[in-house]
Amino acid sequence: MIDNLSANVKKGLLVAIALLSVYLFVVSIKELKSIAYVGKDVPAQNVISVSGKGEVLAVPDIATFTFGVTQESKDVATAQKLATDKMNAAIQYLKDNGIEDKDIKTVNYSINPAYDYTQGICNTFRCEPGKQTLRGYEINQMVEVKVRKTEDAGKILSGIGSLGVTNVSGLYFGVDKEDDLKAQARELAIKDAKAKADVLAKQLGVRKVRIISFGESGDYPIYYSRDKALGMGGDMVEAQAANPALPAGEQKVVSNVNIVYEIR
């Protein structure tokens, strides 16, 4: 009987050890899974997404245009001197009209060979190949100019065009500190989105916990004409008859944001 009791005890101990092993194995697996989340953010299950829009209007305070000098001669040195003389005269004109050195920037300077091309001649029997002959060298210099007195843009454009320069183009009006406008538009867009989120959370009977996602697009300047513009009357200096009328317009910067909130 003692032997049978010992056998039963041994059997019970083995069963208990087996059950304990299974339990410890299950617990270990759970602990290992939980370790994967330590230091990591658990994805939110319940969220709401709202969008907001912000717009800022501003009167352009700067005008930008480009002009160039193109000069050709048989040798590089002569071409450079002629081009430099023209460019120096143009830059001096700009300075005489209040344009500072920091607002005059060379954006391109190139020297290229210039060729004459002779067309090949064909007769009944064969065609003579065409040929190219070096004619000289061409200098091209492009300069970007910022006019901080936008009411003077028409006068300066007319004056620079009379100095033998080429490709006077690209005039556009903008705001010197555009990043400030973008920041203002973004702030308004975020306020708009937050207000929408508050209303939506109240209607749904939930509580906002945290922001889990933010996105922004836009910040593109858009221009609109205004009645008070250069050469159009208003409170700006009226352009002279010989100068082009250049409405400065109005600049609008738009920011669109999207915010995703976790809710409970």
C-alpha positions as a Markdown table, in Angstrom:
| # | Residue | x | y | z |
|---|---|---|---|---|
| 1 | Met | 0.0 | 0.0 | 0.0 |
| 2 | Ile | 2.9 | 2.3 | 0.8 |
| 3 | Asp | 4.3 | 1.5 | -2.6 |
| 4 | Asn | 1.0 | 2.3 | -4.3 |
| 5 | Leu | 0.8 | 5.6 | -2.4 |
| 6 | Ser | 4.3 | 6.5 | -3.4 |
| 7 | Ala | 3.4 | 5.8 | -7.1 |
| 8 | Asn | 0.3 | 8.0 | -6.9 |
| 9 | Val | 2.3 | 10.8 | -5.3 |
| 10 | Lys | 4.9 | 10.5 | -7.9 |
| 11 | Lys | 2.3 | 10.6 | -10.6 |
| 12 | Gly | 0.6 | 13.7 | -9.0 |
| 13 | Leu | 3.9 | 15.4 | -8.8 |
| 14 | Leu | 4.6 | 14.8 | -12.5 |
| 15 | Val | 1.2 | 16.1 | -13.5 |
| 16 | Ala | 1.7 | 19.2 | -11.3 |
| 17 | Ile | 5.1 | 19.8 | -12.8 |
| 18 | Ala | 3.7 | 19.4 | -16.3 |
| 19 | Leu | 0.9 | 21.9 | -15.6 |
| 20 | Leu | 3.3 | 24.3 | -14.0 |
| 21 | Ser | 5.6 | 24.1 | -17.1 |
| 22 | Val | 2.7 | 24.8 | -19.4 |
| 23 | Tyr | 1.7 | 27.8 | -17.3 |
| 24 | Leu | 5.2 | 29.2 | -17.2 |
| 25 | Phe | 5.5 | 28.8 | -20.9 |
| 26 | Val | 2.3 | 30.7 | -21.6 |
| 27 | Val | 3.3 | 33.5 | -19.2 |
| 28 | Ser | 6.7 | 33.7 | -20.8 |
| 29 | Ile | 5.2 | 34.0 | -24.3 |
| 30 | Lys | 3.0 | 36.9 | -23.1 |
| 31 | Glu | 5.9 | 38.6 | -21.5 |
| 32 | Leu | 8.0 | 38.3 | -24.7 |
| 33 | Lys | 5.1 | 39.8 | -26.7 |
| 34 | Ser | 4.8 | 42.7 | -24.3 |
| 35 | Ile | 8.6 | 43.5 | -24.6 |
| 36 | Ala | 8.0 | 44.4 | -28.3 |
| 37 | Tyr | 5.9 | 47.3 | -27.2 |
| 38 | Val | 8.2 | 48.7 | -24.6 |
| 39 | Gly | 9.3 | 52.2 | -25.8 |
| 40 | Lys | 6.9 | 52.0 | -28.7 |
| 41 | Asp | 3.7 | 53.8 | -29.3 |
| 42 | Val | 0.7 | 51.6 | -29.6 |
| 43 | Pro | -1.4 | 52.5 | -32.7 |
| 44 | Ala | -4.6 | 54.4 | -31.9 |
| 45 | Gln | -7.7 | 52.4 | -32.6 |
| 46 | Asn | -10.3 | 55.3 | -32.5 |
| 47 | Val | -9.5 | 58.5 | -34.3 |
| 48 | Ile | -11.0 | 61.5 | -36.0 |
| 49 | Ser | -9.5 | 63.5 | -38.9 |
| 50 | Val | -10.1 | 67.2 | -39.5 |
| 51 | Ser | -8.9 | 69.7 | -42.0 |
| 52 | Gly | -8.3 | 73.4 | -41.7 |
| 53 | Lys | -7.6 | 76.3 | -44.1 |
| 54 | Gly | -5.8 | 79.6 | -43.5 |
| 55 | Glu | -5.4 | 82.5 | -45.9 |
| 56 | Val | -3.3 | 85.7 | -45.5 |
| 57 | Leu | -3.4 | 88.6 | -47.9 |
| 58 | Ala | -0.6 | 91.1 | -48.3 |
| 59 | Val | 0.3 | 94.0 | -50.7 |
| 60 | Pro | 3.5 | 93.1 | -52.6 |
| 61 | Asp | 6.5 | 95.1 | -51.4 |
| 62 | Ile | 9.1 | 94.0 | -53.9 |
| 63 | Ala | 9.3 | 93.7 | -57.7 |
| 64 | Thr | 11.8 | 91.4 | -59.4 |
| 65 | Phe | 12.9 | 91.3 | -63.0 |
| 66 | Thr | 15.9 | 90.0 | -65.1 |
| 67 | Phe | 17.8 | 91.5 | -67.9 |
| 68 | Gly | 20.8 | 90.4 | -69.9 |
| 69 | Val | 23.7 | 91.6 | -72.0 |
| 70 | Thr | 24.7 | 89.7 | -75.2 |
| 71 | Gln | 27.9 | 90.7 | -77.0 |
| 72 | Glu | 29.8 | 89.0 | -79.8 |
| 73 | Ser | 33.4 | 89.6 | -81.1 |
| 74 | Lys | 36.1 | 87.8 | -82.9 |
| 75 | Asp | 38.1 | 87.2 | -79.7 |
| 76 | Val | 37.0 | 86.5 | -76.1 |
| 77 | Ala | 38.8 | 89.5 | -74.6 |
| 78 | Thr | 37.1 | 92.0 | -76.9 |
| 79 | Ala | 33.7 | 90.4 | -76.4 |
| 80 | Gln | 34.2 | 90.5 | -72.6 |
| 81 | Lys | 35.2 | 94.2 | -72.6 |
| 82 | Leu | 32.2 | 95.2 | -74.7 |
| 83 | Ala | 29.8 | 93.2 | -72.6 |
| 84 | Thr | 31.3 | 94.5 | -69.4 |
| 85 | Asp | 31.0 | 98.1 | -70.5 |
| 86 | Lys | 27.3 | 97.6 | -71.3 |
| 87 | Met | 26.7 | 95.8 | -68.0 |
| 88 | Asn | 28.5 | 98.4 | -65.9 |
| 89 | Ala | 26.4 | 101.2 | -67.5 |
| 90 | Ala | 23.2 | 99.3 | -66.7 |
| 91 | Ile | 24.3 | 98.6 | -63.1 |
| 92 | Gln | 25.3 | 102.2 | -62.6 |
| 93 | Tyr | 21.8 | 103.2 | -63.8 |
| 94 | Leu | 20.2 | 100.9 | -61.3 |
| 95 | Lys | 22.3 | 102.3 | -58.5 |
| 96 | Asp | 21.5 | 105.9 | -59.5 |
| 97 | Asn | 17.9 | 104.9 | -59.1 |
| 98 | Gly | 18.2 | 103.6 | -55.6 |
| 99 | Ile | 18.9 | 99.9 | -56.2 |
| 100 | Glu | 21.4 | 98.6 | -53.7 |
| 101 | Asp | 24.3 | 96.1 | -54.5 |
| 102 | Lys | 22.6 | 93.3 | -52.5 |
| 103 | Asp | 19.6 | 93.5 | -54.9 |
| 104 | Ile | 21.6 | 93.1 | -58.1 |
| 105 | Lys | 22.7 | 89.5 | -58.7 |
| 106 | Thr | 24.2 | 87.7 | -61.6 |
| 107 | Val | 22.3 | 84.5 | -62.3 |
| 108 | Asn | 24.1 | 83.4 | -65.4 |
| 109 | Tyr | 27.4 | 84.1 | -67.2 |
| 110 | Ser | 28.6 | 82.2 | -70.2 |
| 111 | Ile | 31.1 | 82.3 | -73.1 |
| 112 | Asn | 30.3 | 80.3 | -76.2 |
| 113 | Pro | 31.8 | 80.1 | -79.7 |
| 114 | Ala | 29.8 | 81.5 | -82.5 |
| 115 | Tyr | 29.8 | 79.8 | -85.9 |
| 116 | Asp | 28.7 | 80.5 | -89.4 |
| 117 | Tyr | 27.1 | 77.5 | -91.1 |
| 118 | Thr | 27.4 | 76.9 | -94.9 |
| 119 | Gln | 24.8 | 74.7 | -96.5 |
| 120 | Gly | 26.0 | 71.8 | -98.5 |
| 121 | Ile | 25.5 | 71.9 | -102.3 |
| 122 | Cys | 24.1 | 68.9 | -104.2 |
| 123 | Asn | 24.3 | 68.3 | -107.9 |
| 124 | Thr | 23.4 | 65.4 | -110.1 |
| 125 | Phe | 26.4 | 63.3 | -109.1 |
| 126 | Arg | 27.0 | 64.1 | -105.4 |
| 127 | Cys | 26.4 | 66.4 | -102.5 |
| 128 | Glu | 29.1 | 68.5 | -101.0 |
| 129 | Pro | 28.9 | 68.4 | -97.1 |
| 130 | Gly | 28.1 | 71.6 | -95.3 |
| 131 | Lys | 30.6 | 73.2 | -93.0 |
| 132 | Gln | 30.9 | 75.5 | -90.0 |
| 133 | Thr | 33.3 | 78.3 | -89.6 |
| 134 | Leu | 34.2 | 80.0 | -86.3 |
| 135 | Arg | 32.9 | 83.5 | -86.5 |
| 136 | Gly | 33.9 | 84.6 | -83.0 |
| 137 | Tyr | 32.8 | 84.3 | -79.4 |
| 138 | Glu | 29.6 | 85.3 | -77.6 |
| 139 | Ile | 29.2 | 86.6 | -74.1 |
| 140 | Asn | 25.9 | 86.2 | -72.2 |
| 141 | Gln | 25.3 | 87.6 | -68.8 |
| 142 | Met | 21.9 | 87.6 | -67.0 |
| 143 | Val | 21.2 | 89.7 | -63.9 |
| 144 | Glu | 18.3 | 89.6 | -61.5 |
| 145 | Val | 17.2 | 92.9 | -59.9 |
| 146 | Lys | 15.0 | 93.5 | -56.9 |
| 147 | Val | 13.1 | 96.8 | -56.8 |
| 148 | Arg | 12.0 | 97.6 | -53.3 |
| 149 | Lys | 10.0 | 100.7 | -54.3 |
| 150 | Thr | 7.5 | 98.9 | -56.4 |
| 151 | Glu | 6.1 | 102.2 | -57.7 |
| 152 | Asp | 9.5 | 102.7 | -59.4 |
| 153 | Ala | 9.4 | 99.4 | -61.3 |
| 154 | Gly | 7.9 | 100.8 | -64.5 |
| 155 | Lys | 10.4 | 103.7 | -64.7 |
| 156 | Ile | 13.4 | 101.4 | -64.0 |
| 157 | Leu | 12.3 | 98.9 | -66.6 |
| 158 | Ser | 12.0 | 101.7 | -69.3 |
| 159 | Gly | 15.3 | 103.1 | -68.4 |
| 160 | Ile | 17.2 | 99.8 | -68.4 |
| 161 | Gly | 15.7 | 98.9 | -71.7 |
| 162 | Ser | 17.3 | 102.0 | -73.3 |
| 163 | Leu | 20.8 | 101.0 | -72.4 |
| 164 | Gly | 21.4 | 98.3 | -75.0 |
| 165 | Val | 20.6 | 95.4 | -72.8 |
| 166 | Thr | 18.5 | 92.4 | -74.0 |
| 167 | Asn | 15.9 | 90.0 | -72.6 |
| 168 | Val | 14.3 | 92.4 | -70.1 |
| 169 | Ser | 11.7 | 90.1 | -68.7 |
| 170 | Gly | 10.3 | 88.1 | -65.8 |
| 171 | Leu | 8.8 | 91.0 | -63.8 |
| 172 | Tyr | 6.8 | 89.8 | -60.9 |
| 173 | Phe | 5.6 | 91.2 | -57.6 |
| 174 | Gly | 6.0 | 89.5 | -54.3 |
| 175 | Val | 6.5 | 89.9 | -50.5 |
| 176 | Asp | 10.1 | 90.1 | -49.3 |
| 177 | Lys | 9.4 | 88.1 | -46.2 |
| 178 | Glu | 7.1 | 85.4 | -47.6 |
| 179 | Asp | 8.0 | 82.9 | -44.9 |
| 180 | Asp | 6.3 | 85.2 | -42.3 |
| 181 | Leu | 3.1 | 85.0 | -44.4 |
| 182 | Lys | 3.3 | 81.2 | -44.6 |
| 183 | Ala | 3.7 | 81.0 | -40.8 |
| 184 | Gln | 0.6 | 83.2 | -40.3 |
| 185 | Ala | -1.5 | 81.2 | -42.8 |
| 186 | Arg | -0.4 | 77.9 | -41.1 |
| 187 | Glu | -1.4 | 79.3 | -37.7 |
| 188 | Leu | -4.8 | 80.2 | -39.0 |
| 189 | Ala | -5.3 | 76.8 | -40.6 |
| 190 | Ile | -4.4 | 75.0 | -37.4 |
| 191 | Lys | -6.8 | 77.1 | -35.4 |
| 192 | Asp | -9.5 | 76.3 | -38.0 |
| 193 | Ala | -8.8 | 72.5 | -37.7 |
| 194 | Lys | -8.8 | 72.6 | -33.9 |
| 195 | Ala | -12.1 | 74.4 | -33.8 |
| 196 | Lys | -13.6 | 71.8 | -36.1 |
| 197 | Ala | -12.2 | 69.0 | -34.0 |
| 198 | Asp | -13.7 | 70.4 | -30.8 |
| 199 | Val | -17.2 | 70.6 | -32.4 |
| 200 | Leu | -16.9 | 67.1 | -33.8 |
| 201 | Ala | -15.7 | 65.6 | -30.6 |
| 202 | Lys | -18.7 | 67.2 | -28.7 |
| 203 | Gln | -21.2 | 66.0 | -31.3 |
| 204 | Leu | -19.8 | 62.4 | -31.1 |
| 205 | Gly | -19.6 | 62.5 | -27.3 |
| 206 | Val | -15.9 | 61.7 | -27.2 |
| 207 | Arg | -12.8 | 63.2 | -25.8 |
| 208 | Lys | -9.7 | 64.2 | -27.7 |
| 209 | Val | -6.6 | 62.5 | -26.3 |
| 210 | Arg | -3.7 | 63.5 | -28.4 |
| 211 | Ile | -2.6 | 64.5 | -32.0 |
| 212 | Ile | -1.2 | 61.4 | -33.8 |
| 213 | Ser | -0.7 | 62.9 | -37.3 |
| 214 | Phe | -0.3 | 66.3 | -38.9 |
| 215 | Gly | 0.1 | 67.2 | -42.6 |
| 216 | Glu | 0.3 | 70.5 | -44.5 |
| 217 | Ser | 0.0 | 71.5 | -48.1 |
| 218 | Gly | -0.4 | 74.8 | -49.9 |
| 219 | Asp | 1.7 | 77.9 | -49.1 |
| 220 | Tyr | 1.4 | 78.8 | -52.8 |
| 221 | Pro | 1.4 | 82.6 | -53.5 |
| 222 | Ile | -1.6 | 83.7 | -55.5 |
| 223 | Tyr | -1.8 | 87.2 | -57.1 |
| 224 | Tyr | -4.9 | 89.4 | -57.5 |
| 225 | Ser | -5.2 | 92.7 | -59.3 |
| 226 | Arg | -6.1 | 95.8 | -57.2 |
| 227 | Asp | -7.6 | 99.2 | -58.1 |
| 228 | Lys | -4.7 | 100.9 | -56.3 |
| 229 | Ala | -1.8 | 99.8 | -58.6 |
| 230 | Leu | 1.1 | 101.4 | -60.4 |
| 231 | Gly | -0.1 | 103.6 | -63.2 |
| 232 | Met | -3.8 | 102.9 | -62.2 |
| 233 | Gly | -4.4 | 105.8 | -59.9 |
| 234 | Gly | -4.9 | 105.3 | -56.2 |
| 235 | Asp | -2.4 | 106.3 | -53.6 |
| 236 | Met | 0.7 | 105.1 | -55.5 |
| 237 | Val | 3.0 | 107.3 | -57.5 |
| 238 | Glu | 1.5 | 107.4 | -61.0 |
| 239 | Ala | 3.8 | 106.2 | -63.8 |
| 240 | Gln | 4.9 | 108.5 | -66.5 |
| 241 | Ala | 3.3 | 108.2 | -69.9 |
| 242 | Ala | 6.4 | 106.6 | -71.4 |
| 243 | Asn | 6.6 | 104.0 | -68.6 |
| 244 | Pro | 4.6 | 100.8 | -68.6 |
| 245 | Ala | 1.7 | 100.5 | -66.2 |
| 246 | Leu | 2.6 | 97.6 | -63.9 |
| 247 | Pro | -0.2 | 96.7 | -61.4 |
| 248 | Ala | 1.4 | 95.3 | -58.3 |
| 249 | Gly | -1.8 | 93.4 | -57.3 |
| 250 | Glu | -2.4 | 91.6 | -54.1 |
| 251 | Gln | -0.7 | 88.4 | -52.9 |
| 252 | Lys | -2.6 | 85.6 | -51.1 |
| 253 | Val | -0.8 | 82.7 | -49.3 |
| 254 | Val | -2.9 | 79.7 | -48.5 |
| 255 | Ser | -2.1 | 76.8 | -46.1 |
| 256 | Asn | -4.2 | 73.6 | -45.8 |
| 257 | Val | -3.6 | 71.3 | -42.8 |
| 258 | Asn | -4.9 | 68.0 | -41.8 |
| 259 | Ile | -4.8 | 66.8 | -38.1 |
| 260 | Val | -5.7 | 63.3 | -36.9 |
| 261 | Tyr | -6.7 | 63.0 | -33.2 |
| 262 | Glu | -6.9 | 59.9 | -31.0 |
| 263 | Ile | -10.3 | 59.9 | -29.2 |
| 264 | Arg | -11.8 | 58.0 | -26.2 |
